[in-house]
């Protein structure tokens, strides 16, 4: 059996020995180098762009501006407001203005310089808190608001009046850069039929497919998208690859030559999407026994210059803003607003890390105000089976949060360890912090139009099996996990199953590879295809035996007569017979998420079909002499339904936790008041290294989801989301100082430590 086994990743060897082929490794006869001219200012009018001088540079084969785009100058995302190239005005530093393709990198650079770009600068709006000021420029509509979501449940004014204690706090988070190993890149190849083929690094090939067709003015039948090995994504290759592919495509069509366009690191950081900065104000009330009674939350997301995915990112953040707790009266208002800064989009967690940091910090603050242990406070209030979320959704199944909490507490020996840490006499103070979080699986009620998936499964005459899906492998191990699901469905060895590359001309549209949906949704579609094929094989076996197919079972890699289990046909033999009998051995199946109900005016309804759950306990060390905070140990308990591959689950926990640690402690992308990035290099944007990684104890909890493949739920995002609040709560436990703004860098921590005993 394949499910539950620690199968080695199918792409492990190629990535380890360097044979995996990324788009930067590809070459085509006659291939040109593509580059982009970006805006050096945050807001202004383009007054000069010398295209003719650029075209005269030796080796230049194509120059493209907004006027040269053969189709629509728009990048289709959720709200179609972002142009492929700026036309007359620029709205953020790094906005693309023109494209060049040439025989060499040096020729491209000379052409970009020859354009002599001149911009009349205008005052930018860089403070999201001033989006409504009368003197602020109007960047979107009449009010600079891209999206406004709300939740209304009960009467908060009445509930707060009955609360024994009420706190009000404000929490802030900053940008987070995706910092994927491989920067954005695409190779565009014109076809003899007048179409375009695109090879590149991406999460959502069918997003790119539609976007390229639009900007090129081509029917979708003439556009082909092939995903190459993708070196990390974390949401950063969901929306913006459509831009990069569009750039390469219009250059290739203009030059009638293949064009490879790879962003360098600084260029990628300046111009590609980020995690939304946020400000969350929370008012939280409880009775004297520790039971939560009311919450009011006001959320502000800095969306940047264009809306892109901000509306749906904000929606998820809104739904998760009160955490995994029972709160009978809730009022939430959330807004994503426009500024003259880099557009923000998808990032692992998709809006929920920002609001979960706020609520988990506030929960701890309220517990201490009530003099209730933070673990006990959570025991009193966490959601259990049968409870309702703040959107009024009843938790009907697959709720393992209570088990996650208890197993994390037990594994860490929380009470005794905290006493031991507090007894240490040292300038390095240690403490423990906790967070409990949940995460809605899939696109939810906010993304029902995209909640589809398709899968192709084909049994070969020798008994081997091929499958294909439109969801993508980007480092998470999806091809391996889905292969295990197919092998388990047929009861055959994992080694007999292989996954075809993602190519929009050859695989079904499986929707986007986002929202931790690939295992659940693609897995469900694959199981449907396998079930269809098993019925076909049962008919073949029944014909061989001269019996009815209803007494034939396909299991354990063979056909079995249920009336006499000793009579079987082995898998390979069965496949050969089926091929000879011309049985249907290739099936395409489709699936969609179960329907949800949602009222956007009240924010009430079933937001997601199922949730995953997590409890983190963090041990930190705070050096009171320097302000440095180190995450030393982490106990991370996750309910994922069923671990298809425990090794890959543990890898996700470890990788996501370290990424969450960076979000909480070191990662800070800084844009000044003029909209200019100050640290667009990894030498000044500090991501954690292996030396920074803590000791991590992954704890797998399996509360099966009855509609998931073999009980599995999605898992890719939640390991990151609870780390920063657990660290913040641990810092407070260590030094009794509360930090409400991420990241907790030494520059922020050290000034607050005055008066503590920090002598050697």
KEVEXSE-889841 format. One record per residue (C-alpha): residue in one letter; x, z negated, y. Coordinates in steps of 0.001 Angstrom, whole numbers, plus 500000, padded with zeros to 6 digits. Layout:
N
AXZY...
//
This chain:
760
X500000500000500000X501272500867503483X499307498666505913X500957495328506604X504364496554505453X507568496545507521X508053500293507299X511082501678509140X510163503788512160X510119507498511446X512102508220514626X514624505404514260X517530507393512858X517277510269515336X517219507901518297X520076505840516893X522403508741516076X521648510780519200X519990513723517492X516618513132519177X516067515952521657X514861515037525141X513811517582527745X517150517184529534X518849518362526323X516873521611526206X518080524994527348X516524528453527577X518075531868528270X518050532511532000X517040528929532791X517158527860536438X517659524441537998X514719523062539969X514825520462542737X512430518897545214X512674518354548966X511240514905549719X510098513383552986X512644510972554500X509947509187556535X506702507392555744X504336509187558118X504601512222560320X503943515874561079X506217518569559710X507516520517562725X510205522648561073X510918523904557569X513352526849557467X512350528643554267X514126531908555107X517529530239555405X517033528578552043X516137531866550375X519358533457551637X521563530966549793X523438532694546964X521877531911543605X518468530856544931X515670532532542977X512523530790544236X511388528639547144X507891527172547105X505912525338549789X502254524336549856X501341527826551083X502920529429548000X500978527501545360X498981530110543405X496111527751542555X494824524569544132X497225522287545987X495909519194544256X496969516904541445X493951516022539326X493946512302538484X490795510203539007X490254510822542711X491575514265543659X493321513400546915X497037513844546186X498515517290546933X501168518885544779X503164519468547981X502627518058551461X500993520524553812X501655519860557487X501851516071557271X503573513466555135X502147510100554137X505011508290552388X508758508309552067X509535510487549077X506482512734549341X507319516233548007X507405518970550633X509132521991549081X510632523212545809X513717525289545055X514945526961541864X518450528349541652X521178529321539221X523097526082539779X522701522546541056X525034523238543971X522981526253545070X519810524163544967X521410521439547079X522632523983549619X519143525477549854X517495522098550409X519933521341553209X519457524782554772X515732524144555221X516585521872558162X513465519767557685X512211518182560910X509323515706561123X507611514201564147X507337510579563099X504088508662563525X503556504889563281X503008504051559609X500586501552558105X502724499450555764X500956496085555753X497924496256553439X496457493176555126X496018495300558265X494062498095556581X490964497319558663X492675496701562021X491286498952564778X494808500020565742X495808500984562193X495849504698561323X493011505964559149X494650507268555987X491551507461553792X487953507742554938X486680505457557673X488017502183556330X491226502887554345X489553501516551210X490053503581548064X487959501314545851X485868498153546016X484795496390542814X482816493196542497X481474490686540017X478487488457540717X477380485772538275X475338482699539109X475313480967542492X478812479939543480X477748478051546610X475506475779544559X478097475369541808X480903474448544208X478610471879545775X478386470146542406X482121470368541604X484172467161541602X487311468975542677X487939472326544337X491213474083545082X491947477206547127X495204479065546678X496735482457547468X499107484285545118X501177487396545698X502974489932543537X505259492776544524X506049496274543272X507451496779539811X509467499897539014X508927501370535537X512669501732534947X512158503883531864X515417505008530272X514569508688530775X513574509819534246X510724512257534838X511476515804533789X509865519087532753X510918522536531559X508535525368532463X508702528726530679X506614531756531746X505065533652528830X504778537396528321X500994537068528489X501130535687532037X500773532069531037X503081529074531139X504552526748528521X505647523269529601X508045521029527683X508486517501528925X508356513742528919X504797512436529188X502085510117527914X499002512295528360X499595515987527535X495999516990528153X496106515473531651X499121517679532329X497372520642530704X494469520537533151X496639519829536173X499035522726535515X496151525144534994X494716524092538362X497881524442540450X498875527693538757X495406529224539050X495373529928535318X492710529490532655X493537526557530418X493857528965527493X497060530291529081X498663526872529518X500500525129526707X501972521622526943X504536520358524425X505643516734524543X509352516284523957X510909513018522804X509894510590525528X512343507910526580X509949505218527689X506887505341529900X505093501974530441X502306503803532294X504725505664534550X504253508880532590X500464508834532662X499627510275536074X502753511577537816X503979513928535032X501167516207536218X503033516460539534X506410517139537953X504974519704535538X503175521391538414X506403521638540396X508289523198537495X505404525532536668X504932527057540130X508695527550540446X508871529250537053X505986531582537874X507505532425541272X510934533177539783X509571534571536507X512309532558534823X512400529260532913X512938526307535254X514120522837534265X513394520118536802X514795516643536078X514616513885538685X517711511793539269X517243508023539200X517018507359542940X514707510328543422X512496509042540616X512363505536542072X511523506715545597X508821509230544716X507180508124541456X504387505567541035X504804501774540827X502833498688539875X500471497745542704X501553494857544934X498731492363545260X497334489428547152X494812487274545284X492982484369546899X491265482016544455X488796479208544982X488311477273541754X486119474282540987X485686471903538052X483947468660537192X485883465443536609X485949466054532851X487837469292533389X485046471780532827X485230474832535092X482060475323537123X482759478049539688X485270480617540906X485517482874543925X488273485476543954X489290487919546672X491762490586545545X493724493100547613X495821495836545970X498262497957547985X497495501413546587X499925503415548702X499281506783550301X496953508303547695X494286506888545419X495480508359542086X494497505743539468X493981502813541835X490226502562541321X490460502125537547X493563499927537778X491723497676540207X488633497629537973X490605496223535057X492266493689537322X488831492625538542X487412492170535044X490413490026534059X490605488063537324X489075484855535934X491091484887532731X489805484015529249X487638481135530447X483998480090530527X482941479975534178X479185479990534825X479267480930538520X481600483656539761X481996485841542823X484783488424542880X485566491066545475X488475493419544890X489758496204547115X492483498813546789X493602499993550223X495687502821551629X499136502390553169X501996504746554047X503941503807550961X504575505273547529X501315505769545604X500818503148542922X499366503952539535X499429502979535903X501813500293534703X501745498309531477X498843495894531890X497045498162534373X496113495735537146X495594492661534996X499127491150535279X498560490663539012X495246488845538700X496203486967535531X499258485566537329X496916484208539974X494279482696537697X496796481207535243X498678479575538102X495435478263539606X494282476907536237X497504474901536016X497175473658539585X493620472507538957X494621470763535726X497321468778537541X494894467878540329X492580466458537665X495499464749535897X494644466627532709X497353468079530503X497416471885531002X497100472486527261X494088470190527026X492550471779530124X492717475149528413X491270473748525211X488257472638527220X487671475992528906X488965478923526827X486564481478525415X485522481135521803X483255483189519576X479730483092520978X480821482394524567X480293484759527478X482893486200529817X482401486227533579X480821489683533199X478167488191530926X479621489772527787X479141487758524611X482252487425522447X480838488417519079X483912488790516900X487698488957516696X488446486038519005X491666484316517988X492620482676521285X492092479126520061X494343479770517071X496945481405519336X496992478329521564X497278475836518734X499967477782516892X502070478180520037X501739474459520805X502663473569517235X505587475994517007X507103474713520254X506364471036519500X505033471100523051X504463467389523736X507708466099522242X509824468929523609X508505468433527125X509326464713526990X512834465552525811X513388468122528564X512137465753531257X514515463031530080X517621465141530695X519792463930533586X521290467091535014X521195469304538110X519704471894535758X516062470889535379X514040472118532426X510314472411531891X507581474011529814X504806476258531077X501822477794529379X499563480776529872X496533481962527936X495403485508528546X493112488191527202X493132491965527401X490259494412527000X491040497124524486X490659500764525447X489304502307528610X486194500153528693X483092500722530779X485294501970533613X486562504942531609X483752506091529339X484263509773530196X487728509684528613X486878507438525662X487235510183523078X489801510995520465X490518513662517886X492638513841514755X493764516509512312X494665515754508679X495819518303506123X496637517754502446X499312520154501208X499346521700497696X502232519416496649X500328516287497663X502167515642500913X500004515060503981X500336516217507574X498428514720510464X498269515374514181X496794513577517167X496939514145520897X498082510604521616X501822510355522052X504884508541520804X506838507079523715X508824504347522015X506024502104520777X506097503317517155X502738505104517174X503740507864514758X504825505258512232X501717503087512557X499317506025512322X501242507329509325X500759503962507641X497016504165508312X496799507620506710X498897506546503720X496725503466503232X493532505526503410X494652507724500526X496636505046498694X499773507180498665X503386506315499555X504162506328503271X506972508820502645X504421511505501711X502911511468505224X504298513219508304X503123513524511912X503176516888513687X504599517157517230X502157516974520133X501352520471521366X498094521094523228X497697524453521479X497840522816518046X496480519276518202X493045517957519192X492561516247522538X492769512550521726X492320511301525259X495080509516527162X497744507359525514X496920504374527663X495032501074527603X496477500046524225X494030502474522606X496205504682520374X496171502561517205X492464501792517419X491055505113518606X493426507581516935X493427505379513848X489623505523513675X489592509313514022X492247509656511325X490227507460508971X487179509651509561X489203512739508653X490631511002505579X487151509922504461X485944513531504716X488911514743502678X488375512055500055X484814513299499605X486158516812499096X488681515572496540X485979513608494743X483992516822494306X487058518546492868X487684515728490395X484010515584489425X484045519309488668X487122518847486480X485373516100484533X481967517757484494X480338514761486158X478778513751489482X481042513124492474X479219509872493221X481007508231490286X484432509355491512X486572507139493729X489707508306495532X491964505266495741X495479504081494950X496741507664495081X494480509108492399X490941510078491460X489254507379489376X486044507543487370X484115504433488300X482226504491484995X485532504577483103X488512503542485285X490984504579482589X490178508207483339X492176509349486364X493839512340487971X497149511571489755X497376512462493440X499827515363493228X497902516959490386X494626516466492221X496016518148495354X497237521139493335X493866521515491599X492027521263494917X494256523951496415X493640526274493454X489893525677493705X490020526565497424X488667523170498442X488689522275502127X491938520334502532X492227520395506321X489830518439508512X489554517762512238X487578514631513116X486541513104516415X485618509608517448X484555507819520599X484324504222521702X481074502382521024X478820502531524100X479033499788526704X476618498742529419X477790498075532960X476195497360536318X478707498195539075X476699496342541707X476850493006539885X479852493531537618X477756492444534670X477788493988531217X480065494655528280X483319495608529960X485214496322526731X484253496670523087X486812494080521980X489615491912523389X493048490869522235X494236487337522991X497512485582523637X499081482199524346X502615481935525746X504750478822526104X507878479271528196X510892476993528500X512824477485531720X515958476049533255X516116475702537052X519595475257538492X518931473132541574X522394473968542953X521762477725543132X518018478262542734X518572480397539647X515763480283537084X516409481242533482X513815481769530791X515502480123527812X512861480173525091X509463481729524582X506801481110521990X504360484034522065X501244483942519881X499162487132519828X495866487933518141X496048491639517337X493365491924514672X495662493196511925X499386493870512031X499707497375510597X503493497005510845X504679493427511578X508162494569512594X506775496867515269X504436494113516466X507378491753516854X509284494473518687X506418494899521125X506285491142521708X510012490963522381X510210494054524590X507062493277526546X508102489668527058X511465490659528533X509747493180530802X507336490451531885X510295488154532516X511782490776534832X508465491006536677X508487487255537172X512142486578537940X514230489514539143X512426492802539806X511654493388543476X511341496866544952X511508496480548720X509938498799551295X510499497824554922X507997497788557783X508801501438558528X507973502486554981X511605503057553983X512728501917550499X515724499583550726X516849499447547093X516097502733545288X518915502262542778X519122500251539575X522294498658540945X520083496910543519X516846496676541546X517543494107538882X515990494667535477X516822492185532700X519670492966530340X520148491814526758X522211488901528074X519206487722530089X516769487878527179X515479484507525958X515095483340522401X511652484623521446X509503483380518587X506749485939517930X503626484488516316X501146486961514826X497500485913514628X495114488197512746X491455487914513711X490176491186512274X488216493638514413X485536495110512179X485529498476513962X489303498851514057X491391500658511432X491886498032508710X490946495397511304X493597496348513887X493270496125517666X495480497644520332X498537495713521384X500958497619523603X500329495913526923X499458492265526471X502981490991525597X504007491483529247X501021490000530994X501272486257530440X505009485811530948X505249485476534753X502535482788535004X504037480871532083X507382480918533919X505766479805537188X504022476938535428X507264475972533681X509142475914537002X506556473496538338X506891471372535221X510657471244535774X510915470589539534X507323469854540652X507379472696543161X504791475463542948X505835479071543539X502957481419544251X504806484635545010X506607486784542458X509423487279541706X510946483806541631X514397484819542818X517136482349543813X516600483389547446X513020482104547245X513583479137544945X516712477499546371X515369476726549889X512430474874548321X514701472631546254X516046470596549172X515813466897548490X516073467205544735X518927465552542898X521187468560542529X524576466901542353X526843467285539330
//
